[in-house]
Amino acid sequence: MPLAAGRLRHRLLIRKRNASGRDSSGQATVVWDEQDAIWAEIKPLRGEEREAAQKQSAATTHKITIRHRTGLAPDDRLEEHGSQGPTRTFEIIELLNINERDEAMEIMAKELLL
């Protein structure tokens, strides 16, 4: 069964790591390149769900559901944007192809406090 569009209320930007940047003193800096925009459902983990997820990774705070897509990796980031710019940033912890049907993906993620 395809993912209902009404559930995907959050617009996210996919960011890929690009370590080629340098600061004014010549030190390598991490630059996050914008790749694409997607629609997603974002749910904070709670109770038993959070406890189970934290057994895999202590950092997991949210479950993000999107339509299936290739090219995402655990070292990518997702940014939610509001009218004033980025509002939340998520680090991808784990990617799951729901029912292995290439229709939808669950992303276990950690919200970063930047």
N, C-alpha and C positions, 0 to 999 in steps of 0.2 A: 504494500500500500504506500503510495507516494506521500511525501511530507507535505502537510497542509500549509499553504502560504500564510494563513492567518497567524500561525505560531511564530513566524519569523519577523519579529518586530524591531530587532536591533540591527543597525547598519554598522558593519565592522570593516576595517581595513586590514589586509594581510600585509605584514612587514617581514622582510627577509634580512638576515644579518649580512652586513658587508663590512668586514674588518679593515678595509683599505683606507679609512680616514686617519688623519693626523691632526693633533692639536697644535697650538702655537709653539710649543717647546719640542715638537717632533715626535711626541709619544703617540703610539697607535691608539685610536679610539674606535669604538663600535658605532657604526652608522647603520640605521635601520631603513632600508629602501622600501618604498611603497610599491606593492605588487598589484593588488586588485581589491575591489570592494565586494562584500558579500552580505546577505541577509542571514540573521541567526536568531535562535532562541537562547537566552542566557538564564540559567537557574543557579542560584547559590545552593551548595550542598548542605544538607541538614541531617542531624541525628545519625541514624544508622548508615545512611548513604555516605556521609562525610567520614565516619569511622572506617568504613570498608575501603574508601578511596585512599585514606591516609595510611593504610597498611601498605599500599603500593608506593605512595609518595606523600610525605608529610606536608607537602606544599599545596596539594589539591584543594581548591576552594569553590570552583564552579564547574558546572556541566554546560557545555555550549553545543547546541544541535544546529547543523547546517545541511544543505543539500550536498550530496557527494561531489567531491572534486579531487583531482590528482594534484600533486605538487606541494601539498602541505607537509611540514616536517616538525618534529618536536622542538627544534631550535628556532622556530618562527614565533612571531608575536601577532596578537590581534588587538586592534585599537578601536574602541567605540568613540565616536565623535558627536559632540553636541554643537550648538550654534556658536560656542566660544572656543572650539578646537577640541583636542583630545580630552575625554573625561575619564576613561578607564583603559588600562592596558592589561592584557592577559598573556601570560607565558604558557605555551602549549606543553603539557606534560605527557599526554597520551592521546592517540587518534584511534577511533574504533569505527569500522565499517559496519553499520547496524545490519544485522542478519546477513552480512556478506552479499548484499544485493545491489551494491553500487547506487543506492537511491539517497541515503542519508548517512551522516557521520555524527558521532558523539565525540566531543573534544573535552578531555579532562584538563582543566587549566587552573593556574594560580593567578589571582589578581595581584598585580604589582603596585606597590605604593611608591610612586615616583614623585 
